[in-house]
Amino acid sequence: MSSKFLLLALVFSCLFANAQSQVNIGGGQNLQALNGAPLTPEKVMELQGSYFFSDDFLPATLVDASGKEYKDKKIKFNLKSNIIYYTDWDGKLMQATSDIRKLIITETDKTTVFENFFPSIDGLDAGTYYKVLVTGSAKLLLSTQFSEAEYKEFNSAVTTKRVDKVYQLYGAANGGIKKLTKGEAELLDLLKDKSTELTAFIKQNSLKCRKQSDYETVFNYYNGLKK
């Protein structure tokens, strides 16, 4: 074997050994980028729960800021990111980028309406969609937030993230918005233009204004007064 061939073989051997020392995916080692920065593999995550209104695509009508309706869409709605996904005419998955102000989801037994563009409150901004429970001059709204907790089973390499929906009532009227948690006083403050009539109505019907059905009754009565 010629000396030139031996020299070339030695060079290639050294280069290969060096490459092995830099890119080693065994033994739990990190990969290294070309500039030497370590690239840590992403954590294996399993999700328990869902951020979506439904995990199925549901028929819906989308209404943008100009009032234009986009009907007969099949959508999935991410309640955490407020992103609406839909399937295009050719089945391609798309993300709604128009300024969608209202989302009307139609299921076999019910219709659910979401709206946004309300004043900011509690970290929720104009882009946050609320479920509309009562509509009219005053709107009773339901926000959906999430509690998240990560845990790992004993001797498991998989981290599980548990996601639970957390609901909160809000009222929107007269250009303002208020969290509804403490009963009659905050409700009357929001609907102060009819506070006298509402006070009498609440007393007459023995309403405590601490559960959703009580708020729905009061908001419907208020909207009737405003007609």
C-alpha positions in Angstrom: 0.0 0.0 0.0 1.4 3.4 -1.0 2.3 6.0 1.5 -0.1 8.5 -0.2 -3.0 6.0 0.2 -2.2 5.4 3.9 -2.1 9.2 4.5 -5.5 9.7 2.9 -7.0 6.8 4.9 -5.7 8.3 8.1 -7.2 11.7 7.3 -10.6 10.3 6.5 -10.5 8.2 9.7 -9.7 11.3 11.8 -12.5 13.3 10.2 -15.1 10.5 10.8 -14.0 10.1 14.4 -14.4 13.9 14.9 -17.8 13.9 13.3 -18.9 11.1 15.7 -17.8 13.1 18.7 -19.7 16.2 17.5 -23.0 14.4 16.5 -23.9 11.7 19.0 -27.5 10.8 19.5 -26.9 7.9 21.8 -26.6 7.9 25.6 -28.9 10.9 26.1 -26.4 13.4 24.6 -27.5 16.6 23.0 -27.1 17.2 19.3 -24.7 20.0 18.4 -25.4 22.6 15.7 -22.7 23.6 13.2 -21.7 26.6 15.3 -21.4 24.4 18.4 -24.6 25.5 20.2 -26.3 22.6 21.9 -29.8 21.7 20.6 -31.8 20.1 23.3 -34.5 17.6 22.0 -38.0 18.8 22.6 -39.8 17.4 25.7 -42.2 14.5 24.8 -45.6 15.9 25.9 -49.0 14.2 26.1 -52.1 16.5 26.3 -54.9 15.5 28.6 -57.9 17.7 27.8 -58.4 20.1 24.9 -58.1 23.7 24.0 -60.8 23.4 21.4 -64.5 24.1 21.6 -65.0 20.7 20.0 -62.4 18.2 18.7 -64.6 17.7 15.6 -65.1 20.1 12.7 -68.5 21.7 13.1 -70.6 23.7 10.7 -70.5 27.4 11.3 -71.1 30.9 10.0 -68.4 33.5 10.4 -69.2 37.2 10.4 -66.4 39.8 9.9 -66.1 43.4 11.0 -68.0 44.7 8.0 -70.9 42.3 8.6 -70.1 40.0 5.8 -71.1 36.4 6.4 -69.1 33.4 5.5 -71.5 30.5 5.5 -71.3 26.8 5.4 -67.8 26.5 6.8 -66.5 23.5 8.8 -64.5 24.9 11.6 -62.5 24.0 14.7 -62.2 26.8 17.3 -59.2 27.0 19.7 -60.5 28.8 22.8 -57.0 29.5 24.2 -55.4 31.1 21.1 -58.8 32.4 19.7 -57.8 31.0 16.3 -60.4 29.6 14.0 -59.5 26.8 11.7 -61.6 25.7 8.7 -61.4 23.4 5.7 -61.3 25.1 2.3 -63.3 23.9 -0.7 -60.6 21.4 -1.6 -60.2 20.1 1.9 -57.1 22.1 2.7 -56.8 23.2 6.4 -56.9 27.0 6.7 -56.6 29.6 9.5 -59.1 32.5 9.4 -57.1 35.7 9.1 -60.1 38.1 8.5 -61.3 40.2 11.4 -64.0 37.8 12.5 -66.3 39.4 15.1 -68.9 36.7 15.4 -68.8 32.9 15.2 -72.1 31.0 15.0 -71.6 27.3 15.5 -74.5 25.0 14.6 -74.8 21.5 16.1 -77.6 19.1 15.9 -79.3 20.1 19.1 -78.0 23.7 19.7 -76.5 26.8 18.3 -73.6 28.5 20.1 -72.6 32.1 19.4 -69.1 33.6 20.2 -68.3 37.3 19.8 -65.2 39.5 20.5 -64.3 43.2 20.4 -65.3 43.9 24.0 -63.3 46.2 26.3 -60.2 44.7 27.9 -60.5 43.2 31.4 -58.6 40.7 33.5 -56.0 40.1 30.8 -58.6 39.5 28.2 -58.5 41.9 25.2 -60.6 42.8 22.1 -59.4 39.7 20.4 -60.9 37.4 23.1 -64.0 35.5 22.1 -66.8 35.1 24.7 -69.7 32.8 24.5 -72.9 35.0 24.3 -75.5 33.7 26.7 -77.9 36.7 26.4 -77.9 39.2 23.6 -79.4 42.7 23.3 -78.5 46.1 24.7 -76.8 44.3 27.5 -74.9 41.0 26.8 -74.2 38.2 29.3 -70.9 36.7 28.4 -69.0 33.6 29.3 -65.2 33.5 29.0 -63.3 30.2 28.8 -59.8 30.2 30.3 -57.6 27.2 31.2 -55.8 25.8 34.2 -52.7 23.8 33.2 -50.6 21.3 35.2 -47.7 19.2 34.1 -46.8 15.9 35.7 -44.9 12.7 34.9 -45.7 9.2 35.9 -43.1 7.3 37.8 -40.3 6.0 35.6 -41.9 7.5 32.5 -40.2 9.6 29.9 -43.4 11.3 28.9 -44.7 14.5 30.5 -48.4 14.9 30.6 -50.1 18.3 30.6 -53.5 18.3 32.1 -55.8 21.1 30.7 -59.1 22.0 32.4 -61.6 24.7 31.3 -62.3 27.5 33.7 -65.5 29.6 33.1 -66.2 33.1 34.2 -69.3 35.3 33.7 -69.0 38.9 32.4 -71.6 41.5 31.5 -71.2 44.0 28.7 -73.4 47.1 28.5 -73.2 50.9 28.0 -69.7 50.7 26.5 -68.3 48.8 29.6 -67.6 45.3 30.8 -67.7 43.9 34.3 -66.9 40.5 35.9 -69.9 39.1 37.6 -69.1 37.3 40.8 -70.4 39.1 43.9 -74.1 39.4 43.3 -76.5 42.3 42.9 -74.3 45.3 43.5 -71.9 44.9 40.6 -74.8 44.0 38.3 -76.7 47.2 39.2 -73.5 49.2 38.7 -73.2 47.9 35.2 -76.8 48.5 34.4 -77.2 51.7 36.4 -79.5 53.4 33.9 -82.3 50.9 35.0 -81.1 50.3 38.6 -84.4 51.3 40.2 -86.4 48.9 38.1 -83.9 46.1 38.4 -83.7 46.4 42.2 -87.4 46.0 42.4 -87.4 43.1 40.0 -84.6 41.2 41.8 -86.3 41.6 45.1 -89.7 40.6 43.7 -88.3 37.4 42.2 -86.0 36.6 45.2 -82.9 36.5 42.9 -79.5 36.1 44.6 -77.6 36.9 41.4 -74.9 34.4 42.1 -75.7 31.8 39.5 -75.9 31.9 35.7 -79.7 31.4 35.5 -80.3 34.4 37.8 -78.1 36.6 35.6 -79.8 35.4 32.5 -83.2 36.4 34.0 -82.0 39.9 35.0 -80.3 40.6 31.6 -83.4 39.5 29.7 -85.6 41.7 31.8 -83.2 44.7 31.4 -83.1 44.2 27.6 -86.9 44.1 27.6 -86.9 47.5 29.4 -84.6 48.9 26.7 -86.9 48.1 23.8 
